Amino acid sequence: MRIKVLFFGVLEDVTKKKEMSISDFSDTDSLLKALKNEFAELNEKTFQIAVNQTIINKNTTLNNGDTIALLPPFAGG
Amino acid sequence: MSKKVLTEGAIAPEKIAKSIANHSSKTGIGAHNIFLGQVRADKHEGKQVKGINYSAYEEMAEKVFHEIRESIFEKYDISCMHIYHSLGMVKAGEISLFVFVSSKHRGVSYEASRDVVEQIKAKAPIWKKEIFENEKHQWV
């Protein structure tokens, strides 16, 4: 299984990367826990999660080829 | 699918003028409402902002812009609308957002234009990085 994780805005500075590839997580909660473990500063940040460009509000099962994005508060305009 | 909203760099005043001119053949229109977002040279702790670097989750942003567009046409009796939003570096004083709503009468054009801008602010996955004169930055 291959999952792409994207980081935007201030989260790029936190993780020092724009994207990474992962394979061992079955849902968004377990992925998030691992990311917060690897990048401790994520614990202090506010962000939403999008799975395949749709924002989710609860734990979501991951499938091969999914793209997960961590989205800090929007600031367009 | 409508054309792309995100455009590299500042939005040139000439583009806005040309957009207005392009509507001269649509004589059913009686009101144009234009909203322009301009980059401010804010000061934070004595440091002046020289520009904003815009970034976006582009694929999702274009999808969101499309949904906003659909919702506006559903809600208001407007003739046409155009949205352009900058990506990348835009200097203080330059234009980063151009919303253009046209309708038969003025009332609905004001309402729709405001609604578009508020929806962009709330829903479009776009981020601002303020760049200071000393080249340091701060995410907004």
Backbone of each chain as ProteinMPNN parsed JSONL, in Angstrom:
{"seq_chain_A": "MRIKVLFFGVLEDVTKKKEMSISDFSDTDSLLKALKNEFAELNEKTFQIAVNQTIINKNTTLNNGDTIALLPPFAGG", "coords_chain_A": {"N_chain_A": [[0.844, -1.205, 0.0], [0.52, 2.205, -0.849], [0.663, 5.462, 0.306], [0.256, 8.921, -0.091], [1.459, 11.751, 1.614], [0.781, 15.111, 2.145], [2.109, 18.322, 3.003], [1.227, 21.585, 3.986], [1.54, 25.223, 3.943], [2.435, 26.612, 7.062], [3.044, 24.149, 8.072], [4.803, 22.945, 6.379], [7.173, 24.1, 7.159], [7.399, 23.025, 9.675], [7.68, 20.244, 9.273], [9.703, 20.227, 7.476], [9.416, 19.397, 4.913], [7.594, 18.903, 1.822], [6.151, 16.792, 0.974], [5.572, 13.285, 1.708], [5.993, 9.731, 1.526], [4.098, 7.005, 2.612], [3.395, 3.737, 4.076], [2.378, 2.018, 6.002], [-0.057, 2.378, 7.388], [-3.438, 2.038, 8.431], [-5.538, 3.708, 8.874], [-6.616, 7.204, 9.257], [-6.29, 8.171, 11.872], [-4.244, 6.572, 13.044], [-2.154, 7.188, 11.369], [-1.882, 9.931, 11.859], [-1.125, 9.934, 14.53], [1.4, 8.786, 14.375], [2.704, 10.7, 12.801], [2.657, 12.916, 14.516], [4.268, 11.97, 16.45], [6.693, 11.793, 15.122], [7.096, 14.41, 14.273], [7.139, 16.528, 16.595], [6.27, 19.144, 16.951], [3.911, 19.365, 15.592], [1.904, 18.82, 17.341], [1.263, 21.208, 18.489], [0.07, 22.654, 16.576], [-2.696, 23.906, 14.619], [-4.764, 22.202, 12.421], [-6.542, 20.903, 9.537], [-7.588, 17.811, 8.042], [-7.355, 16.445, 4.836], [-8.608, 13.911, 2.788], [-7.903, 12.676, -0.244], [-8.535, 15.223, -1.314], [-10.856, 15.944, 0.021], [-12.168, 17.285, 2.944], [-11.975, 15.703, 6.073], [-13.811, 14.7, 9.026], [-13.718, 12.749, 10.837], [-12.177, 9.665, 11.959], [-10.718, 7.928, 9.273], [-10.654, 5.306, 6.944], [-7.769, 4.219, 5.211], [-6.785, 3.824, 1.822], [-4.964, 2.101, -0.774], [-3.026, 4.286, -2.738], [-4.228, 6.611, -1.9], [-4.312, 10.171, -1.186], [-3.238, 12.147, 1.384], [-3.731, 15.194, 3.014], [-2.374, 17.723, 5.06], [-3.792, 20.497, 6.365], [-3.268, 23.702, 7.321], [-4.982, 26.549, 8.964], [-6.871, 28.336, 6.528], [-5.823, 31.037, 4.374], [-6.457, 32.69, 2.208], [-6.903, 35.26, -0.389]], "CA_chain_A": [[0.0, 0.0, 0.0], [1.259, 3.477, -0.884], [-0.141, 6.64, 0.625], [1.04, 10.156, -0.184], [1.069, 12.751, 2.616], [1.212, 16.462, 1.737], [2.131, 19.338, 4.059], [1.078, 22.924, 3.414], [1.68, 26.404, 4.79], [3.413, 26.56, 8.154], [3.389, 22.749, 8.353], [6.011, 22.671, 5.586], [8.318, 24.506, 7.982], [7.465, 22.105, 10.814], [8.169, 18.922, 8.849], [10.828, 20.465, 6.555], [9.173, 18.725, 3.627], [6.285, 19.177, 1.228], [5.404, 15.536, 0.911], [6.273, 12.051, 2.028], [5.267, 8.543, 1.135], [4.034, 6.054, 3.722], [2.727, 2.512, 3.627], [1.982, 1.083, 7.07], [-1.163, 2.825, 8.231], [-4.731, 1.618, 7.888], [-6.521, 4.797, 8.97], [-6.028, 8.533, 9.454], [-5.893, 8.349, 13.279], [-2.936, 5.95, 13.301], [-1.181, 7.983, 10.606], [-1.7, 11.201, 12.554], [-0.383, 9.651, 15.752], [2.794, 8.58, 13.976], [3.262, 11.983, 12.337], [2.862, 13.76, 15.7], [5.419, 11.375, 17.117], [7.899, 12.132, 14.363], [7.23, 15.875, 14.246], [6.469, 16.898, 17.849], [5.673, 20.479, 16.85], [2.551, 19.226, 15.031], [0.975, 18.805, 18.471], [0.899, 22.584, 18.852], [-0.5, 23.324, 15.404], [-4.079, 23.653, 14.231], [-4.897, 21.867, 11.0], [-7.564, 19.949, 9.116], [-7.035, 16.755, 7.192], [-8.127, 16.109, 3.64], [-8.313, 12.644, 2.125], [-8.249, 12.852, -1.667], [-9.06, 16.592, -1.517], [-12.085, 16.198, 0.78], [-11.852, 17.416, 4.367], [-12.659, 14.688, 6.892], [-14.05, 15.111, 10.41], [-13.579, 11.597, 11.725], [-11.193, 8.685, 11.519], [-11.077, 7.45, 7.932], [-9.842, 4.19, 6.458], [-6.904, 4.584, 4.085], [-6.665, 2.836, 0.752], [-3.799, 2.258, -1.633], [-3.113, 5.385, -3.698], [-4.843, 7.809, -1.313], [-3.48, 11.327, -0.873], [-3.648, 12.799, 2.625], [-3.125, 16.527, 3.109], [-2.517, 18.432, 6.332], [-4.107, 21.855, 5.938], [-3.419, 24.707, 8.379], [-6.084, 27.47, 8.653], [-6.74, 28.963, 5.213], [-5.523, 32.474, 4.434], [-6.489, 33.232, 0.846], [-7.419, 36.612, -0.589]], "C_chain_A": [[0.878, 1.254, 0.0], [0.303, 4.635, -0.672], [0.772, 7.865, 0.533], [0.528, 11.132, 0.884], [1.643, 14.103, 2.198], [1.136, 17.425, 2.923], [2.071, 20.722, 3.424], [1.315, 24.011, 4.454], [2.752, 26.2, 5.844], [3.856, 25.114, 8.442], [4.577, 22.273, 7.517], [7.27, 23.0, 6.39], [8.516, 23.54, 9.148], [8.11, 20.783, 10.398], [9.404, 19.016, 7.957], [10.663, 19.681, 5.252], [7.78, 19.047, 3.131], [5.462, 17.907, 1.107], [6.247, 14.357, 1.333], [5.375, 10.873, 1.634], [5.259, 7.583, 2.311], [3.291, 4.805, 3.263], [2.072, 1.705, 4.746], [0.758, 1.48, 7.887], [-2.509, 2.525, 7.597], [-5.786, 2.723, 7.987], [-5.835, 6.116, 9.344], [-5.575, 8.753, 10.903], [-4.498, 7.776, 13.548], [-1.832, 6.707, 12.557], [-0.839, 9.266, 11.361], [-0.863, 11.028, 13.824], [1.108, 9.5, 15.436], [3.444, 9.888, 13.539], [3.564, 12.892, 13.524], [4.039, 13.249, 16.534], [6.719, 11.802, 16.454], [8.153, 13.637, 14.374], [6.46, 16.45, 15.445], [5.726, 18.226, 17.758], [4.247, 20.449, 16.271], [1.499, 19.248, 16.137], [0.484, 20.191, 18.836], [0.198, 23.307, 17.71], [-1.963, 22.947, 15.18], [-4.098, 23.289, 12.757], [-6.064, 20.916, 10.78], [-6.881, 18.912, 8.241], [-7.957, 16.527, 6.001], [-7.664, 14.752, 3.12], [-8.823, 12.787, 0.697], [-9.047, 14.135, -1.893], [-10.397, 16.865, -0.829], [-11.737, 16.22, 2.26], [-12.669, 16.405, 5.173], [-12.814, 15.203, 8.314], [-13.976, 13.943, 11.375], [-12.565, 10.616, 11.137], [-11.655, 8.021, 10.211], [-10.116, 6.355, 7.485], [-9.021, 4.631, 5.243], [-6.82, 3.439, 3.081], [-5.434, 3.124, -0.093], [-4.02, 3.403, -2.624], [-3.751, 6.66, -3.15], [-3.819, 8.932, -1.124], [-4.059, 12.027, 0.356], [-2.976, 14.163, 2.658], [-3.405, 17.12, 4.469], [-2.63, 19.915, 6.024], [-4.234, 22.801, 7.132], [-4.545, 25.687, 8.003], [-5.831, 28.248, 7.356], [-6.536, 30.479, 5.347], [-5.506, 33.098, 3.041], [-6.97, 34.672, 0.813], [-6.351, 37.67, -0.545]], "O_chain_A": [[1.849, 1.348, 0.75], [-0.71, 4.776, -1.357], [1.906, 7.849, 1.012], [-0.679, 11.317, 1.039], [2.838, 14.225, 1.931], [0.217, 17.352, 3.739], [2.772, 21.001, 2.451], [1.295, 23.767, 5.66], [3.833, 25.684, 5.562], [4.933, 24.897, 8.997], [5.27, 21.326, 7.888], [8.279, 22.299, 6.322], [9.644, 23.268, 9.56], [8.983, 20.267, 11.095], [10.075, 18.014, 7.708], [11.641, 19.348, 4.582], [6.898, 19.416, 3.906], [4.232, 17.943, 1.134], [7.477, 14.415, 1.318], [4.168, 11.02, 1.441], [6.293, 7.366, 2.942], [2.647, 4.797, 2.214], [1.287, 0.798, 4.468], [0.562, 0.956, 8.984], [-2.709, 2.722, 6.398], [-6.796, 2.691, 7.284], [-4.655, 6.149, 9.694], [-4.585, 9.445, 11.14], [-3.672, 8.417, 14.199], [-0.717, 6.847, 13.059], [0.328, 9.638, 11.489], [-0.013, 11.858, 14.146], [1.961, 10.027, 16.15], [4.6, 10.152, 13.869], [4.596, 13.562, 13.549], [4.707, 14.014, 17.229], [7.703, 12.126, 17.118], [9.297, 14.078, 14.473], [5.289, 16.809, 15.328], [4.692, 18.418, 18.398], [3.479, 21.396, 16.445], [0.354, 19.639, 15.912], [-0.586, 20.34, 19.425], [-0.222, 24.453, 17.867], [-2.403, 21.842, 15.499], [-3.513, 23.992, 11.934], [-6.513, 20.224, 11.694], [-5.761, 19.103, 7.768], [-9.176, 16.43, 6.146], [-6.465, 14.489, 3.027], [-10.014, 12.992, 0.463], [-10.08, 14.139, -2.562], [-11.009, 17.907, -1.066], [-11.098, 15.302, 2.774], [-13.878, 16.267, 4.987], [-12.037, 16.048, 8.759], [-14.148, 14.112, 12.582], [-12.158, 10.728, 9.98], [-12.808, 7.614, 10.069], [-8.901, 6.483, 7.64], [-9.523, 5.328, 4.362], [-6.788, 2.263, 3.442], [-4.929, 4.246, -0.121], [-5.066, 3.483, -3.269], [-3.811, 7.674, -3.846], [-2.629, 8.684, -0.931], [-5.217, 12.443, 0.362], [-1.786, 14.279, 2.364], [-4.523, 17.039, 4.979], [-1.7, 20.524, 5.495], [-5.207, 22.714, 7.882], [-5.018, 25.673, 6.867], [-4.732, 28.748, 7.118], [-7.008, 31.108, 6.294], [-4.651, 33.927, 2.732], [-7.386, 35.234, 1.826], [-6.648, 38.854, -0.7]]}, "seq_chain_B": "MSKKVLTEGAIAPEKIAKSIANHSSKTGIGAHNIFLGQVRADKHEGKQVKGINYSAYEEMAEKVFHEIRESIFEKYDISCMHIYHSLGMVKAGEISLFVFVSSKHRGVSYEASRDVVEQIKAKAPIWKKEIFENEKHQWV", "coords_chain_B": {"N_chain_B": [[-15.732, 22.095, -16.886], [-14.646, 25.114, -15.502], [-12.287, 27.721, -16.47], [-8.898, 28.0, -15.143], [-8.422, 29.351, -11.854], [-6.274, 30.033, -10.256], [-3.35, 31.908, -10.648], [-0.093, 32.73, -11.759], [1.886, 34.932, -9.885], [1.357, 38.567, -9.483], [-1.855, 40.148, -10.176], [-2.361, 41.869, -13.062], [-3.27, 45.314, -13.518], [-4.041, 45.864, -16.134], [-5.162, 43.498, -16.988], [-7.523, 43.484, -15.6], [-8.793, 45.702, -16.676], [-9.073, 44.777, -19.278], [-10.796, 42.648, -18.874], [-13.137, 43.998, -18.182], [-13.642, 45.331, -20.57], [-14.139, 43.124, -22.19], [-16.747, 42.516, -21.639], [-18.399, 44.188, -22.985], [-19.99, 43.436, -25.099], [-21.99, 42.034, -23.946], [-24.877, 43.013, -23.502], [-27.045, 42.713, -21.85], [-26.298, 42.98, -19.332], [-26.338, 45.105, -16.481], [-24.925, 45.865, -14.317], [-21.721, 45.771, -12.905], [-19.744, 44.242, -10.478], [-16.807, 44.645, -8.803], [-14.293, 43.147, -6.925], [-11.204, 43.736, -5.443], [-8.331, 42.382, -4.071], [-5.629, 43.636, -2.3], [-2.147, 43.573, -1.592], [-0.934, 44.29, 1.591], [1.486, 46.443, 3.153], [2.199, 45.552, 5.878], [3.358, 46.104, 9.276], [5.352, 44.289, 11.511], [6.486, 44.116, 14.67], [8.313, 46.172, 14.076], [9.356, 45.305, 11.682], [8.971, 45.522, 8.205], [6.551, 44.355, 5.869], [7.358, 43.188, 2.689], [6.192, 41.819, 0.7], [3.884, 39.159, -0.275], [4.057, 35.676, -0.283], [2.182, 33.446, -1.962], [0.773, 30.238, -1.508], [-0.752, 27.131, -2.473], [-2.963, 24.299, -2.186], [-3.2, 23.136, -4.979], [-4.836, 21.49, -6.769], [-7.022, 20.854, -5.141], [-7.868, 23.417, -4.479], [-8.736, 24.465, -6.962], [-10.915, 22.833, -7.353], [-12.512, 23.57, -5.194], [-12.954, 26.273, -5.864], [-14.506, 25.884, -8.107], [-16.773, 24.726, -6.952], [-17.639, 26.851, -5.356], [-18.295, 28.679, -7.324], [-20.432, 27.294, -8.594], [-22.271, 27.295, -6.468], [-22.799, 29.994, -6.162], [-23.981, 30.714, -8.582], [-26.267, 29.234, -8.325], [-27.519, 30.438, -6.207], [-27.811, 33.196, -6.702], [-29.167, 35.564, -9.052], [-27.277, 36.045, -11.384], [-25.34, 37.239, -14.209], [-22.707, 36.638, -15.096], [-19.545, 35.466, -13.783], [-16.173, 35.912, -12.65], [-13.152, 34.687, -11.325], [-9.942, 35.352, -10.116], [-6.963, 34.362, -8.604], [-3.892, 35.0, -7.02], [-0.775, 33.151, -7.142], [2.373, 32.354, -5.655], [4.89, 34.963, -5.527], [3.782, 38.178, -4.558], [4.06, 41.575, -4.605], [3.912, 44.169, -2.056], [1.191, 46.365, -2.427], [0.436, 45.409, -4.85], [-2.039, 43.536, -6.771], [-3.799, 40.696, -5.607], [-6.103, 39.247, -5.615], [-8.94, 38.963, -7.628], [-12.187, 39.47, -8.13], [-15.028, 39.275, -10.061], [-18.204, 40.118, -10.677], [-21.168, 40.042, -12.529], [-24.379, 41.387, -13.275], [-27.916, 41.858, -14.002], [-29.17, 43.922, -12.548], [-28.028, 46.173, -9.897], [-28.178, 45.372, -7.106], [-28.017, 42.535, -6.544], [-25.498, 41.988, -7.491], [-23.717, 43.121, -5.663], [-24.261, 41.572, -3.371], [-23.648, 38.955, -4.232], [-20.942, 39.194, -4.902], [-19.717, 39.78, -2.423], [-20.326, 37.417, -1.084], [-18.877, 35.544, -2.617], [-16.215, 36.324, -2.073], [-16.097, 35.948, 0.72], [-16.541, 33.204, 0.85], [-14.276, 32.253, -0.472], [-12.269, 33.03, 1.321], [-12.969, 31.394, 3.482], [-12.998, 28.746, 2.525], [-11.073, 28.068, 0.527], [-8.094, 26.276, -0.019], [-5.54, 27.92, 0.566], [-2.525, 29.616, 1.311], [-0.686, 32.171, 3.058], [2.491, 33.621, 3.044], [4.178, 35.952, 4.677], [6.68, 38.071, 3.51], [9.481, 39.643, 4.727], [11.346, 42.792, 4.683], [13.925, 42.125, 5.416], [14.208, 39.628, 4.367], [13.362, 37.563, 5.979], [10.646, 35.37, 7.018], [7.085, 34.949, 7.699], [4.386, 32.881, 8.42], [0.971, 33.469, 7.707]], "CA_chain_B": [[-14.916, 22.756, -15.856], [-14.269, 26.472, -15.891], [-10.833, 27.903, -16.567], [-8.207, 28.034, -13.851], [-8.504, 30.562, -11.029], [-4.946, 30.369, -9.734], [-2.509, 32.477, -11.691], [1.222, 32.992, -11.185], [2.262, 36.334, -9.677], [0.323, 39.582, -9.268], [-2.847, 40.34, -11.237], [-2.055, 43.176, -13.66], [-4.424, 46.187, -13.736], [-4.446, 45.749, -17.54], [-6.02, 42.317, -17.106], [-8.824, 43.895, -15.061], [-9.364, 46.588, -17.702], [-9.444, 43.946, -20.426], [-11.978, 41.894, -18.455], [-14.297, 44.898, -18.283], [-13.875, 45.551, -22.004], [-14.676, 41.885, -22.763], [-18.178, 42.387, -21.358], [-19.168, 45.237, -23.675], [-20.956, 42.822, -26.02], [-23.082, 41.437, -23.155], [-25.645, 44.221, -23.184], [-28.089, 42.429, -20.855], [-25.715, 43.309, -18.024], [-26.482, 46.508, -16.093], [-24.082, 46.155, -13.156], [-20.528, 44.969, -12.641], [-19.177, 44.467, -9.15], [-15.427, 44.146, -8.81], [-13.551, 43.193, -5.669], [-9.772, 43.527, -5.617], [-7.541, 42.258, -2.854], [-4.291, 44.209, -2.496], [-1.198, 43.184, -0.536], [-0.588, 45.395, 2.506], [2.849, 46.472, 3.72], [2.041, 45.576, 7.345], [4.577, 46.111, 10.091], [5.302, 43.428, 12.686], [7.668, 44.369, 15.518], [9.255, 47.043, 13.398], [9.76, 44.788, 10.37], [7.962, 45.814, 7.187], [6.273, 43.314, 4.875], [7.592, 43.691, 1.325], [5.315, 41.091, -0.208], [3.336, 37.9, 0.222], [4.212, 34.521, -1.156], [0.98, 32.619, -1.858], [0.863, 28.848, -1.946], [-2.074, 26.501, -2.438], [-3.155, 22.904, -2.58], [-3.785, 23.623, -6.23], [-5.936, 20.67, -7.315], [-8.189, 21.006, -4.268], [-8.323, 24.812, -4.577], [-9.515, 24.635, -8.198], [-12.179, 22.128, -7.117], [-13.279, 24.433, -4.28], [-13.398, 27.451, -6.644], [-15.595, 25.426, -8.964], [-17.95, 24.545, -6.087], [-18.085, 28.196, -4.979], [-18.92, 29.198, -8.534], [-21.734, 26.634, -8.75], [-23.182, 27.718, -5.395], [-23.167, 31.395, -6.396], [-24.942, 30.745, -9.696], [-27.505, 28.646, -7.839], [-28.115, 31.31, -5.187], [-28.068, 34.561, -7.176], [-29.495, 35.732, -10.468], [-26.194, 36.834, -11.984], [-25.078, 36.913, -15.614], [-21.446, 35.918, -15.155], [-18.563, 35.78, -12.739], [-14.797, 35.482, -12.895], [-12.294, 34.774, -10.142], [-8.504, 35.099, -10.298], [-6.223, 34.464, -7.336], [-2.452, 34.848, -7.259], [0.106, 32.165, -6.521], [3.743, 32.859, -5.696], [5.213, 36.251, -4.907], [3.057, 39.395, -4.926], [4.643, 42.651, -3.815], [2.981, 45.09, -1.395], [0.621, 47.317, -3.372], [-0.058, 44.716, -6.047], [-3.327, 42.858, -6.616], [-3.68, 39.243, -5.479], [-7.419, 38.618, -5.8], [-9.819, 39.707, -8.534], [-13.508, 38.849, -8.24], [-15.789, 40.098, -10.997], [-19.562, 39.584, -10.769], [-22.013, 40.898, -13.364], [-25.794, 41.037, -13.221], [-28.789, 42.805, -14.678], [-29.322, 45.076, -11.648], [-26.889, 46.276, -8.99], [-28.309, 44.766, -5.777], [-27.551, 41.154, -6.469], [-24.06, 41.924, -7.781], [-23.019, 43.377, -4.384], [-24.429, 40.416, -2.481], [-22.932, 37.798, -4.765], [-19.512, 39.484, -4.83], [-19.332, 39.612, -1.028], [-20.437, 35.995, -0.79], [-17.739, 34.872, -3.266], [-14.981, 36.638, -1.338], [-16.15, 35.289, 2.035], [-16.383, 31.749, 0.644], [-12.861, 32.008, -0.798], [-11.521, 33.133, 2.587], [-13.29, 30.293, 4.39], [-12.928, 27.377, 1.988], [-10.014, 27.76, -0.442], [-6.839, 25.905, 0.636], [-4.493, 28.847, 0.126], [-1.801, 30.13, 2.479], [0.128, 33.368, 2.837], [3.745, 33.748, 3.789], [4.637, 37.337, 4.576], [8.129, 38.172, 3.354], [9.917, 40.937, 5.252], [12.455, 43.474, 4.002], [15.195, 41.434, 5.726], [14.096, 38.3, 3.745], [12.765, 36.575, 6.884], [9.23, 35.214, 6.685], [6.128, 34.568, 8.733], [3.122, 32.374, 7.862], [-0.187, 34.193, 8.241]], "C_chain_B": [[-14.501, 24.139, -16.368], [-12.75, 26.604, -15.93], [-10.214, 28.111, -15.182], [-8.294, 29.394, -13.167], [-7.101, 31.011, -10.605], [-4.029, 30.799, -10.871], [-1.195, 32.93, -11.052], [1.493, 34.496, -11.065], [1.069, 37.267, -9.508], [-0.645, 39.631, -10.447], [-2.667, 41.762, -11.776], [-3.325, 44.004, -13.819], [-4.938, 46.103, -15.177], [-5.391, 44.564, -17.754], [-7.436, 42.661, -16.64], [-9.539, 44.776, -16.093], [-9.873, 45.768, -18.891], [-10.703, 43.129, -20.119], [-13.243, 42.74, -18.579], [-14.664, 45.065, -19.764], [-14.528, 44.326, -22.655], [-16.18, 41.733, -22.572], [-19.034, 43.382, -22.156], [-20.2, 44.668, -24.647], [-22.145, 42.221, -25.272], [-23.991, 42.552, -22.638], [-26.856, 43.96, -22.283], [-27.614, 42.78, -19.456], [-25.888, 44.794, -17.732], [-25.58, 46.888, -14.943], [-22.899, 45.202, -13.1], [-20.092, 45.273, -11.228], [-17.812, 43.817, -9.106], [-14.832, 44.26, -7.419], [-12.093, 42.891, -5.971], [-9.106, 43.428, -4.258], [-6.132, 42.748, -3.143], [-3.389, 43.846, -1.318], [-0.77, 44.413, 0.27], [0.858, 45.29, 2.977], [2.73, 46.595, 5.236], [3.397, 45.629, 8.03], [4.39, 45.187, 11.276], [6.604, 43.636, 13.449], [8.743, 45.14, 14.771], [9.711, 46.571, 12.027], [8.62, 45.0, 9.373], [7.812, 44.665, 6.188], [6.532, 43.881, 3.482], [6.73, 42.962, 0.298], [4.791, 39.83, 0.442], [3.595, 36.816, -0.804], [3.008, 33.597, -0.929], [1.284, 31.195, -2.302], [-0.511, 28.217, -1.768], [-1.963, 25.004, -2.656], [-3.946, 23.03, -3.878], [-4.983, 22.822, -6.738], [-7.198, 20.861, -6.482], [-8.76, 22.418, -4.383], [-9.175, 25.018, -5.828], [-10.885, 23.965, -8.054], [-13.098, 22.992, -6.236], [-13.802, 25.667, -5.027], [-14.575, 27.079, -7.543], [-16.888, 25.281, -8.156], [-18.524, 25.898, -5.659], [-18.869, 28.805, -6.145], [-20.336, 28.625, -8.727], [-22.731, 27.162, -7.723], [-23.669, 29.149, -5.62], [-24.2, 31.489, -7.53], [-26.31, 30.184, -9.273], [-28.276, 29.642, -6.972], [-28.546, 32.675, -5.729], [-28.35, 34.593, -8.669], [-28.436, 36.64, -11.115], [-25.936, 36.368, -13.418], [-23.764, 36.167, -15.778], [-20.535, 36.301, -13.998], [-17.203, 35.21, -13.111], [-14.016, 35.646, -11.593], [-10.855, 34.497, -10.578], [-7.825, 35.304, -8.955], [-4.745, 34.179, -7.613], [-1.852, 33.645, -6.548], [1.513, 32.743, -6.586], [3.832, 34.27, -5.132], [4.376, 37.407, -5.475], [3.561, 40.505, -4.005], [3.556, 43.509, -3.163], [2.506, 46.113, -2.417], [0.095, 46.679, -4.645], [-1.335, 43.927, -5.714], [-3.147, 41.342, -6.61], [-5.01, 38.514, -5.664], [-8.305, 39.531, -6.637], [-11.114, 38.915, -8.681], [-14.396, 39.793, -9.033], [-17.164, 39.452, -11.189], [-20.426, 40.563, -11.566], [-23.462, 40.418, -13.304], [-26.618, 42.11, -13.92], [-28.913, 44.096, -13.853], [-28.279, 45.029, -10.536], [-26.973, 45.447, -7.699], [-27.657, 43.4, -5.659], [-26.041, 41.051, -6.724], [-23.232, 42.194, -6.517], [-23.055, 42.143, -3.493], [-23.586, 39.236, -2.949], [-21.419, 37.989, -4.624], [-18.993, 39.267, -3.405], [-19.296, 38.132, -0.649], [-19.245, 35.227, -1.388], [-16.469, 35.076, -2.435], [-14.963, 35.925, 0.015], [-15.96, 33.775, 1.895], [-14.935, 31.397, 0.305], [-12.041, 32.0, 0.487], [-11.725, 31.898, 3.456], [-12.922, 28.919, 3.845], [-11.731, 27.047, 1.1], [-8.697, 27.445, 0.276], [-5.655, 26.689, 0.066], [-3.839, 29.419, 1.382], [-0.901, 31.286, 2.07], [1.38, 33.294, 3.679], [4.202, 35.183, 3.592], [6.162, 37.351, 4.501], [8.535, 39.582, 3.796], [11.096, 41.494, 4.45], [13.788, 42.738, 4.231], [15.194, 39.976, 5.236], [13.601, 37.214, 4.7], [11.283, 36.425, 6.521], [8.384, 34.806, 7.886], [4.85, 34.079, 8.047], [1.968, 33.117, 8.502], [-1.249, 33.19, 8.67]], "O_chain_B": [[-14.067, 24.297, -17.509], [-12.023, 25.717, -15.482], [-10.909, 28.362, -14.197], [-8.245, 30.44, -13.813], [-6.788, 32.201, -10.597], [-3.945, 30.144, -11.911], [-1.188, 33.449, -9.936], [1.343, 35.238, -12.035], [-0.075, 36.824, -9.404], [-0.317, 39.219, -11.56], [-2.803, 42.737, -11.036], [-4.359, 43.466, -14.213], [-6.136, 46.255, -15.416], [-6.297, 44.617, -18.586], [-8.42, 42.192, -17.212], [-10.733, 44.613, -16.345], [-10.948, 46.025, -19.432], [-11.561, 42.94, -20.981], [-14.285, 42.259, -19.025], [-15.827, 44.955, -20.151], [-15.36, 44.46, -23.553], [-16.82, 40.928, -23.249], [-20.256, 43.405, -22.011], [-21.175, 45.341, -24.982], [-23.181, 41.932, -25.872], [-23.885, 42.976, -21.487], [-27.611, 44.884, -21.983], [-28.406, 42.87, -18.518], [-25.631, 45.641, -18.588], [-25.458, 48.066, -14.606], [-23.052, 43.987, -13.229], [-20.07, 46.434, -10.819], [-17.663, 42.616, -9.336], [-14.859, 45.327, -6.806], [-11.777, 41.922, -6.662], [-9.295, 44.288, -3.398], [-5.511, 42.326, -4.119], [-3.84, 43.819, -0.173], [-0.316, 45.418, -0.276], [1.385, 44.195, 3.174], [3.112, 47.613, 5.814], [4.427, 45.262, 7.463], [3.384, 45.279, 11.979], [7.688, 43.364, 12.934], [9.926, 44.803, 14.826], [10.364, 47.311, 11.29], [7.462, 44.698, 9.659], [8.795, 44.085, 5.726], [5.993, 44.93, 3.128], [6.56, 43.428, -0.829], [5.186, 39.47, 1.551], [3.389, 36.994, -2.004], [2.838, 33.039, 0.155], [1.947, 30.964, -3.313], [-1.335, 28.713, -1.001], [-0.995, 24.511, -3.234], [-5.177, 23.032, -3.883], [-6.014, 23.391, -7.094], [-8.296, 21.008, -7.019], [-9.977, 22.603, -4.386], [-10.217, 25.671, -5.768], [-11.887, 24.465, -8.565], [-14.294, 23.122, -6.5], [-14.954, 26.061, -4.845], [-15.513, 27.857, -7.717], [-17.963, 25.664, -8.618], [-19.741, 26.074, -5.604], [-19.952, 29.364, -5.968], [-21.294, 29.355, -8.984], [-23.884, 27.442, -8.05], [-24.813, 29.477, -5.307], [-25.166, 32.247, -7.442], [-27.354, 30.593, -9.781], [-29.506, 29.688, -6.993], [-29.534, 33.244, -5.265], [-27.85, 33.773, -9.439], [-28.668, 37.824, -11.357], [-26.274, 35.243, -13.787], [-23.698, 35.178, -16.508], [-20.731, 37.317, -13.331], [-17.092, 34.184, -13.782], [-14.199, 36.617, -10.86], [-10.584, 33.543, -11.307], [-8.077, 36.287, -8.259], [-4.4, 33.248, -8.339], [-2.341, 33.189, -5.514], [1.814, 33.537, -7.476], [2.973, 34.711, -4.368], [4.275, 37.589, -6.688], [3.497, 40.387, -2.781], [2.427, 43.571, -3.648], [3.303, 46.662, -3.178], [-0.606, 47.321, -5.427], [-1.658, 43.69, -4.55], [-2.461, 40.771, -7.459], [-5.032, 37.297, -5.85], [-8.401, 40.73, -6.375], [-11.137, 37.837, -9.275], [-14.501, 40.976, -8.709], [-17.279, 38.381, -11.784], [-20.413, 41.766, -11.305], [-23.738, 39.218, -13.285], [-26.093, 43.13, -14.366], [-28.78, 45.201, -14.378], [-27.708, 43.974, -10.261], [-25.972, 44.888, -7.25], [-26.841, 43.16, -4.768], [-25.386, 40.134, -6.229], [-22.182, 41.583, -6.315], [-22.04, 41.722, -2.938], [-22.896, 38.598, -2.154], [-20.702, 37.054, -4.269], [-17.951, 38.643, -3.209], [-18.37, 37.661, 0.012], [-18.675, 34.357, -0.728], [-15.748, 34.124, -2.136], [-13.942, 35.364, 0.413], [-15.299, 33.147, 2.722], [-14.426, 30.365, 0.741], [-11.232, 31.102, 0.722], [-10.788, 31.41, 4.087], [-12.573, 28.021, 4.612], [-11.399, 25.874, 0.929], [-8.228, 28.246, 1.085], [-4.894, 26.207, -0.774], [-4.506, 29.674, 2.385], [-0.426, 31.379, 0.938], [1.343, 32.953, 4.861], [4.567, 35.585, 2.487], [6.844, 36.729, 5.315], [8.004, 40.578, 3.305], [11.741, 40.795, 3.668], [14.66, 42.727, 3.363], [16.052, 39.184, 5.625], [13.434, 36.065, 4.29], [10.732, 37.257, 5.801], [8.891, 34.385, 8.926], [4.294, 34.774, 7.197], [1.982, 33.371, 9.707], [-2.312, 33.583, 9.151]]}, "name": "protein", "num_of_chains": 2, "seq": "MRIKVLFFGVLEDVTKKKEMSISDFSDTDSLLKALKNEFAELNEKTFQIAVNQTIINKNTTLNNGDTIALLPPFAGGMSKKVLTEGAIAPEKIAKSIANHSSKTGIGAHNIFLGQVRADKHEGKQVKGINYSAYEEMAEKVFHEIRESIFEKYDISCMHIYHSLGMVKAGEISLFVFVSSKHRGVSYEASRDVVEQIKAKAPIWKKEIFENEKHQWV"}
